Amino acid sequence: MDDLQIAKSVSLRAPADVAADMGVAPDLLEPYGRDVAKIRLDAVEALADRPRGKYVIVSAVTPTPLGEGKTTTTVGLGQALVRTGRSATVALRQPSLGPTFGIKGGAAGGGWSQVVPMEKLNLHLTGDFHAVTAAHNMLAAIVDNHVYQGNEAGLAPHGIAWNRVIDINERALRHVVTGMGGRLDGIPRESSFDITSASEVMAILALATDLRDLRDRLGRIVVGYTGEGKPVTAEDVQGAGSMAVLLRDAMAPNLLQTLEGTPALVHAGPFGNIAHGNSSVVADLIGIRSGDYLITEAGFGADMGAERFFNIKCRTSGLTPDAAVIVATVRALKAHSGRHKIVAGRPLPEEMLAENPDDVHAGGANLRKQIENMRIHGVSPVVAINAFPTDHPSEHRAIAEIAESMGARWAVCTHFADGGAGATELADAVAEAAAEPSEFALLYPDDASLAEKIETVATKIYGADGVDYTPAARRQLDSHEANGFGSLPVCIAKTHLSLSSDPALKGAPTGWRLPVREVRASVGAGFVYPICGDMRTMPGLGANPAAYKIDIDDEGDIVGLF
C-alpha cells in the first residue's frame, strides 16, 4: 500500500479522546470536522501546574535532496515511546502546498509512521496558511495604499521591503511590476512574490507566545526604509491591527494523531532556508506539559534546523532540550563520501545500492560533525539509523561504529515498515539520554554583535575558517546595529545540502570561508538573516510535478497524494 492507502486503512480516535491523553479538557478544544481540533490558547495556563515532560528534538545529518526521514522518525519515536509504557506528544510543522504539489510531496511522515488524517494535514488543514497569506498581503496592500495616499512615513521609492506571498510554486511571480494601469490603479513599482512559508508572518506565528506577543511582533515588522535609512514598521503604516485579527484563530495549534493514536500537534511552517524552520512555540508550551515526552522536529540538518531551534526558538520559549536525535541513513553518508550523486525525482544510482560499508565510513565526517554540533549546545545526541530495504546490515554497522567512536547512543529503526514497534530501541536510547542532567547552553549571548554571532555559527557549527562580507552586507550590518537590531539572534540563510555554503562540498568541509552577500532583518519575528548564496523563496514546478497525479475518483476521494 502507498502512504495514502495506509492512512485511510486506520480508524481514527475522536480528538477529545486524543486530547484526554494529553490532559487537555474538552472545553479547551475547537473541533474542525470529525478528526481535527484546535487547542485553545487557554490550555497553556490550564496545563501550567502539570509536570514538565522531557523535550526531545529530532534533526539529521546534512540531507540529500530526497530527505532522510526526520518526520517519519519523529512520528515513529512518538509511537514507540507509547508502546514502551511512556506517554508522548509529537509536534510538527504544517506542510506547504508548494512541495505537496511539487516534487517533495506531503509531510505527514510515511509508511506506518504518519500523522493522520493525511489528506487534511497536507491540504489546507484548518486554514492557518491561508490566514498567514491573507495577513501578509493585507499589509502589502496597506503599504501600497500608504504610499498612494501621500506617504506620510516617508518610504523611499526603492526602500519598500514588503512583497506579497502565495502558497503555491509559481516561478512567473518571482519578479513582477505592480500598479500598472491608470492613475487610480496605484503607483507602479517592481516587486515579487514569495511562497507563504517564507513570509515573516509565518515565522512570527511560529515564535509568538500569545496573542499580545503576536500583536506586538506584527507591529515591529519593518516594511521598508526612508531615504535616510530609518526603518518604517507595520505599526507606522497602521497595518498591524488588521493582521492580528486575521491571525487570531490561527494562533491556536492543531491537534491530530499518529496512525497509532499518539497525540500530534501540527502548527506553523516557517521556511527552513531563511527562517528557523521549526513548529510553533505555543504548541511546545502545551505539549511539554502533556506527557512524559514532547518530540519535535527541526528542518534540514543539525547545522541549520537544530542550531536555530536552540538559539532562536529556545531563546524565545525559555524551554531547554533534554536530548537530540540525529537521523542518519546509508544513502546520505554514501553521498557524503563524494563518490555518488543523488538527484531529486530520480532513482538512486545502481552503484549506491551495492553493499559498501567503506563508502559509509568515507561519508562519516558529516555525522561526526553533527554529533559535535549537538554537544556544543550541551545536548546528549542519539543516532537514529533510518533503515531502508536497499540497505545492508554491514552498512548499518558502519553507521553504528561512527556513532560509537563519538560516544553517542544509536539504534537501527524500521518505523516506516513497522510503526512504533520498529523504533522501540530508539525510544529506550532516547529515554536514557534524556535522563542525563541537562547542560544546555546557547551558542552566543544577546549582547554579542551581529558580526560576532555570524562568526560564531560559521566557525563552530559549519566548520568555516571565517566570514567574508560584501561591501553591501557590511553596510547593512552597520545599519541594523544602528537601528537597534543588534541584540537579535542570527538565522544564516545558506544551502541545506552542505555544512558549507557550497552544495557541492560534502562530508565536513574545511579550509573555506562563509561568504555573506546580504543581511536582512526580520524584526517582527526577532532575528537577522545573513544571505549566503542564491536563496530561492519562490519555488517553481518541475517537468513532472505531483500536481499532475493528484485527483479525485468517482467516489469523490482524493487519490495520488503522497
C-alpha positions as CSV (number, residue, x, y, z in Angstrom):
1,M,0.0,0.0,0.0
2,D,1.1,3.6,-0.6
3,D,1.1,6.2,2.2
4,L,-2.4,7.4,1.4
5,Q,-3.8,3.9,1.4
6,I,-2.2,3.1,4.7
7,A,-3.5,6.4,6.2
8,K,-7.1,5.5,5.1
9,S,-6.9,2.0,6.4
10,V,-6.7,3.1,10.1
11,S,-9.7,4.0,12.2
12,L,-9.1,7.3,13.9
13,R,-9.8,8.1,17.6
14,A,-12.0,11.0,18.5
15,P,-10.0,14.2,19.0
16,A,-11.4,14.6,22.5
17,D,-10.0,11.1,23.4
18,V,-6.6,12.1,22.0
19,A,-6.7,15.3,24.0
20,A,-7.6,13.4,27.1
21,D,-4.3,11.5,26.8
22,M,-2.6,14.9,27.0
23,G,-4.6,16.1,30.0
24,V,-6.5,18.7,27.8
25,A,-10.1,19.1,28.8
26,P,-12.9,19.0,26.1
27,D,-13.7,22.7,26.8
28,L,-10.3,23.6,25.5
29,L,-11.0,22.1,22.1
30,E,-12.4,23.8,19.0
31,P,-13.5,20.9,16.6
32,Y,-12.7,21.2,12.9
33,G,-14.7,18.3,11.4
34,R,-14.6,14.8,12.9
35,D,-10.9,14.2,13.1
36,V,-9.1,17.5,13.8
37,A,-9.4,20.1,16.5
38,K,-7.7,23.3,17.5
39,I,-6.5,23.6,21.1
40,R,-7.4,27.0,22.7
41,L,-4.5,29.1,23.9
42,D,-6.1,28.9,27.4
43,A,-4.5,25.4,27.5
44,V,-1.1,26.9,28.2
45,E,-2.2,28.3,31.5
46,A,-4.6,25.4,32.2
47,L,-1.7,22.9,32.0
48,A,0.9,25.1,33.8
49,D,0.7,23.1,37.0
50,R,1.4,19.7,35.3
51,P,4.9,18.2,35.4
52,R,7.2,19.2,32.5
53,G,8.0,16.4,30.2
54,K,11.3,15.6,28.5
55,Y,12.0,17.8,25.5
56,V,13.5,16.0,22.5
57,I,14.5,17.5,19.2
58,V,14.8,15.3,16.0
59,S,17.3,16.6,13.5
60,A,19.6,14.9,11.0
61,V,22.8,14.7,9.1
62,T,23.1,17.1,6.2
63,P,20.4,15.7,3.9
64,T,20.3,14.5,0.4
65,P,17.7,16.1,-2.0
66,L,15.4,13.1,-1.1
67,G,15.4,13.8,2.6
68,E,16.4,11.3,5.3
69,G,13.1,10.7,7.1
70,K,13.1,13.2,10.1
71,T,9.3,13.4,10.1
72,T,8.8,9.7,9.9
73,T,11.4,9.2,12.6
74,T,9.7,11.8,14.8
75,V,6.3,10.1,14.4
76,G,7.8,6.6,14.8
77,L,9.6,7.6,18.0
78,G,6.5,9.1,19.5
79,Q,4.6,5.9,18.8
80,A,7.5,3.8,20.2
81,L,7.6,5.7,23.4
82,V,3.9,5.0,24.0
83,R,4.4,1.3,23.1
84,T,7.1,1.1,25.8
85,G,4.9,2.4,28.5
86,R,5.6,6.1,28.3
87,S,3.3,9.0,27.3
88,A,4.4,11.2,24.4
89,T,3.2,14.0,22.2
90,V,4.6,14.8,18.7
91,A,5.0,18.4,17.5
92,L,5.5,19.1,13.7
93,R,5.4,21.9,11.2
94,Q,2.4,22.2,8.9
95,P,3.4,21.4,5.2
96,S,3.1,24.0,2.5
97,L,1.0,23.3,-0.6
98,G,4.0,24.2,-2.8
99,P,6.1,21.0,-2.0
100,T,2.9,18.9,-1.8
101,F,2.0,19.7,-5.4
102,G,5.7,19.9,-6.5
103,I,8.5,17.2,-6.2
104,K,8.7,16.6,-2.5
105,G,5.1,15.6,-1.8
106,G,3.4,15.8,1.6
107,A,5.0,16.0,5.0
108,A,2.9,13.7,7.2
109,G,5.6,11.1,7.7
110,G,5.4,7.9,5.8
111,G,4.6,4.2,5.8
112,W,3.3,3.2,9.2
113,S,4.7,6.3,10.9
114,Q,2.3,9.0,9.7
115,V,0.2,11.8,11.1
116,V,-3.4,11.5,10.1
117,P,-5.8,12.4,8.6
118,M,-3.1,12.6,5.9
119,E,-5.2,14.4,3.3
120,K,-6.3,17.2,5.7
121,L,-2.8,17.7,7.0
122,N,-1.3,18.2,3.5
123,L,-4.3,20.1,2.1
124,H,-5.4,23.3,3.9
125,L,-5.9,21.6,7.4
126,T,-7.6,24.4,9.4
127,G,-6.7,27.3,7.1
128,D,-3.7,28.6,9.1
129,F,-1.6,29.0,5.9
130,H,-4.4,30.9,4.2
131,A,-4.6,33.2,7.3
132,V,-0.9,33.9,7.0
133,T,-1.2,34.6,3.3
134,A,-4.1,37.0,3.9
135,A,-2.4,38.8,6.7
136,H,0.8,39.2,4.8
137,N,-1.0,40.5,1.7
138,M,-3.2,42.8,3.8
139,L,0.0,44.6,5.0
140,A,1.3,44.7,1.4
141,A,-2.0,46.4,0.3
142,I,-1.8,48.9,3.2
143,V,1.8,49.7,2.4
144,D,0.9,50.5,-1.3
145,N,-2.1,52.5,-0.2
146,H,0.0,54.4,2.3
147,V,2.4,55.5,-0.5
148,Y,-0.5,56.3,-2.8
149,Q,-2.3,58.4,-0.2
150,G,0.7,60.7,0.4
151,N,3.4,58.5,2.1
152,E,3.4,60.2,5.5
153,A,6.0,57.8,6.8
154,G,8.4,58.8,4.0
155,L,9.1,55.4,2.5
156,A,11.8,55.7,-0.2
157,P,10.6,54.5,-3.6
158,H,13.2,51.8,-3.7
159,G,13.1,51.2,0.1
160,I,9.9,49.2,0.3
161,A,10.9,45.7,1.5
162,W,7.4,44.1,1.8
163,N,6.3,42.0,-1.1
164,R,3.5,39.5,-1.5
165,V,3.0,35.8,-0.9
166,I,1.0,32.8,-2.2
167,D,1.1,29.2,-1.1
168,I,1.9,27.6,-4.5
169,N,5.0,27.1,-6.6
170,E,4.9,29.8,-9.3
171,R,8.2,30.9,-10.9
172,A,6.4,33.5,-13.0
173,L,5.7,35.6,-9.9
174,R,9.3,35.8,-8.7
175,H,9.6,39.3,-10.3
176,V,6.6,41.4,-11.0
177,V,5.5,45.0,-11.5
178,T,2.5,46.3,-9.6
179,G,0.4,49.4,-10.0
180,M,0.2,49.2,-13.8
181,G,-2.6,51.0,-15.5
182,G,-4.0,54.4,-14.9
183,R,-3.6,56.9,-12.0
184,L,-6.2,55.2,-9.9
185,D,-4.5,51.8,-10.1
186,G,-1.7,52.7,-7.8
187,I,1.9,53.7,-8.2
188,P,4.0,51.3,-10.4
189,R,6.9,49.6,-8.8
190,E,8.9,46.4,-9.0
191,S,8.0,43.8,-6.5
192,S,7.9,40.0,-6.1
193,F,6.0,37.0,-4.6
194,D,7.4,34.5,-2.1
195,I,5.9,31.2,-1.1
196,T,3.8,31.7,2.1
197,S,6.1,29.6,4.3
198,A,8.8,32.2,3.5
199,S,6.7,35.0,4.9
200,E,8.0,36.8,8.1
201,V,4.4,36.5,9.3
202,M,4.8,32.7,9.3
203,A,7.9,33.0,11.4
204,I,6.0,35.3,13.7
205,L,3.2,32.8,14.1
206,A,5.7,30.1,15.0
207,L,7.5,32.2,17.6
208,A,4.7,34.3,19.3
209,T,3.9,33.1,22.8
210,D,0.4,34.5,23.0
211,L,-2.0,36.9,21.2
212,R,-0.4,40.0,22.8
213,D,3.1,38.9,21.7
214,L,1.7,38.2,18.3
215,R,0.2,41.7,18.0
216,D,3.5,43.3,19.2
217,R,5.6,41.3,16.8
218,L,3.4,42.2,13.9
219,G,3.8,45.9,14.8
220,R,7.6,45.6,14.7
221,I,7.7,44.3,11.1
222,V,9.9,46.5,9.0
223,V,8.1,47.2,5.7
224,G,10.8,49.5,4.3
225,Y,13.1,52.3,4.9
226,T,13.2,56.1,4.5
227,G,15.7,57.9,2.3
228,E,17.8,58.3,5.4
229,G,17.8,54.6,6.1
230,K,15.4,54.7,9.1
231,P,13.0,51.7,9.4
232,V,9.3,52.1,8.8
233,T,7.2,49.5,10.6
234,A,3.8,47.9,10.2
235,E,2.7,50.0,13.2
236,D,3.8,53.2,11.4
237,V,1.5,52.4,8.5
238,Q,-1.3,51.2,10.7
239,G,-1.3,47.7,9.4
240,A,-0.6,45.5,12.4
241,G,-4.1,45.5,13.9
242,S,-5.8,44.1,10.8
243,M,-3.2,41.5,10.5
244,A,-3.7,40.4,14.1
245,V,-7.4,40.0,13.6
246,L,-6.8,37.7,10.5
247,L,-4.3,35.6,12.5
248,R,-6.2,35.3,15.8
249,D,-7.7,31.9,15.2
250,A,-4.5,30.6,13.5
251,M,-2.6,31.1,16.8
252,A,-4.3,28.0,18.2
253,P,-2.3,24.8,17.5
254,N,-3.9,22.0,15.6
255,L,-4.5,18.6,17.2
256,L,-4.2,15.5,15.1
257,Q,-2.9,12.0,15.8
258,T,-0.5,9.4,14.5
259,L,-1.5,6.1,12.9
260,E,-1.3,4.5,16.4
261,G,-3.3,7.3,18.1
262,T,-0.4,9.2,19.7
263,P,-1.2,13.0,20.0
264,A,0.3,15.2,17.3
265,L,0.4,19.0,17.4
266,V,0.8,20.5,13.9
267,H,1.3,24.2,13.8
268,A,3.1,26.8,11.7
269,G,5.5,26.1,8.9
270,P,8.3,28.6,8.6
271,F,10.7,28.3,5.6
272,G,13.8,26.3,6.6
273,N,16.2,28.4,4.4
274,I,15.5,32.0,5.5
275,A,13.7,31.3,8.8
276,H,14.2,29.0,11.7
277,G,12.3,26.0,10.2
278,N,10.6,24.8,13.4
279,S,7.0,24.3,14.5
280,S,5.4,26.8,16.9
281,V,6.4,27.8,20.4
282,V,2.8,27.7,21.5
283,A,2.4,24.1,20.5
284,D,5.5,23.2,22.5
285,L,4.3,25.2,25.6
286,I,1.2,23.0,25.5
287,G,3.0,19.7,24.5
288,I,5.7,20.0,27.2
289,R,3.0,19.7,29.9
290,S,1.0,16.9,28.1
291,G,3.0,13.8,29.0
292,D,6.4,12.2,29.7
293,Y,7.9,13.3,26.3
294,L,7.5,16.0,23.7
295,I,9.2,15.1,20.4
296,T,9.6,17.9,17.9
297,E,11.4,18.1,14.6
298,A,13.7,20.8,13.2
299,G,14.2,21.3,9.4
300,F,17.2,20.2,7.4
301,G,20.4,19.1,9.1
302,A,21.5,19.8,12.6
303,D,23.7,22.7,11.4
304,M,20.6,24.5,10.3
305,G,17.3,23.5,11.9
306,A,18.8,22.3,15.2
307,E,21.1,25.3,15.6
308,R,18.1,27.6,15.0
309,F,15.9,25.5,17.4
310,F,18.5,26.0,20.1
311,N,19.4,29.7,19.5
312,I,16.2,31.2,18.2
313,K,13.2,29.0,19.3
314,C,14.6,28.0,22.8
315,R,15.8,31.6,23.4
316,T,12.2,32.7,22.8
317,S,10.3,29.9,24.6
318,G,12.6,29.5,27.6
319,L,12.3,25.7,27.2
320,T,15.5,23.7,27.3
321,P,16.0,20.4,25.4
322,D,16.9,17.2,27.2
323,A,18.1,15.0,24.2
324,A,18.6,15.2,20.5
325,V,18.0,12.6,17.8
326,I,20.2,12.7,14.7
327,V,18.6,10.8,11.8
328,A,21.3,9.1,9.6
329,T,20.8,7.0,6.5
330,V,23.1,4.8,4.5
331,R,22.4,6.8,1.3
332,A,23.1,10.1,3.0
333,L,26.5,9.0,4.3
334,K,27.4,7.4,1.0
335,A,26.5,10.7,-0.7
336,H,28.8,12.5,1.8
337,S,31.7,10.3,0.6
338,G,31.7,12.4,-2.5
339,R,31.6,9.2,-4.6
340,H,27.9,9.4,-5.6
341,K,25.3,11.9,-6.8
342,I,21.7,12.0,-5.8
343,V,19.1,13.9,-7.9
344,A,15.6,14.7,-6.6
345,G,12.9,12.9,-8.6
346,R,15.3,10.3,-9.9
347,P,16.1,6.7,-8.7
348,L,19.3,6.2,-6.7
349,P,22.3,5.3,-8.9
350,E,22.7,1.5,-9.0
351,E,26.2,1.7,-7.6
352,M,24.8,3.3,-4.4
353,L,22.7,0.2,-3.8
354,A,25.6,-2.2,-3.8
355,E,26.9,-3.2,-0.3
356,N,29.8,-0.9,0.5
357,P,30.4,0.0,4.2
358,D,33.6,1.7,3.2
359,D,31.5,4.4,1.4
360,V,29.5,4.9,4.6
361,H,32.7,5.3,6.6
362,A,34.0,7.7,4.0
363,G,31.0,10.0,4.5
364,G,31.1,9.6,8.3
365,A,32.7,13.0,8.9
366,N,29.3,14.7,8.4
367,L,27.7,12.6,11.1
368,R,30.6,13.2,13.4
369,K,30.3,17.0,12.9
370,Q,26.5,16.9,13.6
371,I,27.0,14.9,16.8
372,E,29.6,17.6,17.8
373,N,27.1,20.3,16.9
374,M,24.6,18.9,19.4
375,R,27.3,18.6,22.1
376,I,28.4,22.2,21.6
377,H,24.9,23.1,22.9
378,G,25.2,20.7,25.8
379,V,22.6,18.3,24.5
380,S,23.0,14.5,24.5
381,P,22.8,13.0,20.9
382,V,21.2,9.7,19.8
383,V,21.8,8.5,16.3
384,A,18.7,7.0,14.6
385,I,19.8,4.8,11.8
386,N,16.7,5.0,9.5
387,A,16.7,1.7,7.7
388,F,15.7,1.3,4.0
389,P,15.0,-2.0,2.3
390,T,18.1,-1.5,0.0
391,D,20.5,-1.2,2.9
392,H,22.8,-3.9,4.1
393,P,23.5,-4.9,7.8
394,S,27.2,-4.1,7.3
395,E,26.3,-0.6,6.3
396,H,24.1,-0.1,9.4
397,R,27.0,-1.4,11.5
398,A,29.3,1.2,9.8
399,I,27.0,4.0,11.0
400,A,26.9,2.5,14.5
401,E,30.7,2.4,14.6
402,I,30.8,6.1,13.7
403,A,28.4,6.9,16.5
404,E,30.3,4.7,19.0
405,S,33.5,6.5,18.0
406,M,31.9,9.7,19.1
407,G,30.5,8.2,22.3
408,A,26.9,8.6,21.1
409,R,24.0,6.2,21.6
410,W,22.4,4.7,18.4
411,A,19.6,2.4,17.3
412,V,18.6,0.9,13.9
413,C,14.9,1.9,13.2
414,T,12.3,0.2,10.9
415,H,9.4,2.5,11.9
416,F,8.5,3.1,8.2
417,A,7.6,-0.5,7.8
418,D,6.8,-1.5,11.4
419,G,5.4,1.7,13.0
420,G,6.2,2.2,16.7
421,A,7.3,-1.4,17.0
422,G,10.3,-0.6,14.7
423,A,11.6,2.2,16.9
424,T,11.4,0.8,20.5
425,E,15.2,0.5,20.7
426,L,15.4,4.2,19.7
427,A,12.8,5.0,22.4
428,D,14.9,3.4,25.1
429,A,18.1,5.1,23.9
430,V,16.3,8.5,23.9
431,A,14.9,7.9,27.3
432,E,18.4,7.1,28.6
433,A,19.9,10.2,27.0
434,A,17.1,12.5,28.3
435,A,17.5,11.1,31.9
436,E,21.0,12.6,32.0
437,P,21.3,16.1,33.6
438,S,20.7,18.8,31.0
439,E,23.7,21.0,30.3
440,F,22.0,23.1,27.5
441,A,23.7,26.4,26.6
442,L,23.0,29.0,24.0
443,L,25.8,29.4,21.4
444,Y,26.2,33.2,21.9
445,P,24.8,35.9,24.2
446,D,22.3,38.6,23.2
447,D,24.8,41.4,23.6
448,A,27.3,40.0,21.1
449,S,27.5,42.0,17.9
450,L,25.7,40.6,14.8
451,A,29.1,40.0,13.2
452,E,30.3,38.1,16.3
453,K,27.1,35.9,16.2
454,I,27.6,35.2,12.5
455,E,31.2,34.3,13.0
456,T,30.4,32.0,15.9
457,V,27.8,30.0,14.0
458,A,30.1,29.8,10.9
459,T,33.2,28.6,12.7
460,K,31.8,26.5,15.5
461,I,28.8,24.9,13.7
462,Y,29.7,24.9,10.0
463,G,33.4,24.5,10.3
464,A,34.3,27.6,8.3
465,D,37.7,29.4,8.8
466,G,35.9,32.8,8.9
467,V,33.3,35.1,7.2
468,D,33.7,37.3,4.2
469,Y,31.2,40.2,3.6
470,T,30.4,42.1,0.5
471,P,30.6,45.9,0.9
472,A,26.8,46.0,0.8
473,A,26.5,43.4,3.6
474,R,28.9,45.4,5.7
475,R,26.8,48.5,5.3
476,Q,23.6,46.5,6.1
477,L,25.2,45.1,9.3
478,D,26.1,48.6,10.4
479,S,22.6,49.9,9.6
480,H,20.9,47.1,11.6
481,E,23.2,47.7,14.6
482,A,22.4,51.5,14.3
483,N,18.7,50.8,14.1
484,G,18.7,48.8,17.3
485,F,18.6,45.3,15.9
486,G,22.0,44.1,17.2
487,S,20.6,42.2,20.1
488,L,18.6,39.8,17.8
489,P,19.9,36.2,17.1
490,V,21.0,35.4,13.6
491,C,19.5,32.9,11.2
492,I,22.0,32.2,8.5
493,A,20.5,31.5,5.1
494,K,22.7,29.1,3.2
495,T,22.3,25.8,1.3
496,H,20.9,22.9,3.3
497,L,22.8,20.4,1.2
498,S,26.2,21.0,2.7
499,L,27.7,22.1,6.0
500,S,29.4,24.8,3.9
501,S,27.8,27.4,1.7
502,D,28.6,25.4,-1.4
503,P,26.1,22.5,-2.0
504,A,28.8,20.6,-3.9
505,L,31.0,20.2,-0.8
506,K,30.1,17.0,1.0
507,G,31.2,15.5,4.3
508,A,32.6,18.1,6.7
509,P,34.5,20.6,4.6
510,T,37.4,22.5,5.9
511,G,39.5,25.3,4.5
512,W,36.6,27.5,3.4
513,R,35.1,30.8,4.4
514,L,31.4,31.8,4.6
515,P,30.5,34.4,2.0
516,V,27.8,36.8,3.1
517,R,26.3,38.9,0.2
518,E,23.4,40.5,2.0
519,V,22.0,40.9,5.5
520,R,18.2,41.3,6.1
521,A,16.3,41.8,9.3
522,S,13.0,40.0,10.3
523,V,12.5,42.3,13.2
524,G,8.9,41.2,14.0
525,A,10.0,37.5,14.0
526,G,13.0,38.5,16.0
527,F,16.1,37.6,14.0
528,V,18.6,38.9,11.5
529,Y,19.3,36.7,8.5
530,P,22.5,36.9,6.5
531,I,22.2,35.5,3.0
532,C,24.9,33.3,1.7
533,G,24.4,32.4,-1.9
534,D,21.3,32.4,-4.1
535,M,18.2,31.7,-1.9
536,R,15.0,30.9,-3.8
537,T,12.0,31.9,-1.8
538,M,9.5,31.1,-4.6
539,P,9.9,27.6,-6.0
540,G,8.9,26.6,-9.5
541,L,7.1,23.5,-10.7
542,G,9.2,20.7,-12.3
543,A,8.7,18.9,-15.5
544,N,6.5,16.2,-13.9
545,P,5.1,17.7,-10.6
546,A,3.0,15.8,-8.1
547,A,0.1,18.1,-9.2
548,Y,-0.3,16.1,-12.4
549,K,-1.1,12.9,-10.4
550,I,-3.4,14.3,-7.6
551,D,-7.1,14.0,-8.4
552,I,-10.4,12.8,-7.0
553,D,-12.0,9.5,-8.0
554,D,-15.6,8.7,-8.9
555,E,-16.5,8.5,-5.2
556,G,-15.0,11.9,-4.5
557,D,-12.0,10.5,-2.6
558,I,-8.5,12.0,-3.1
559,V,-6.0,9.9,-5.0
560,G,-2.4,10.4,-6.0
561,L,-1.3,12.3,-2.8
562,F,2.0,11.1,-1.3
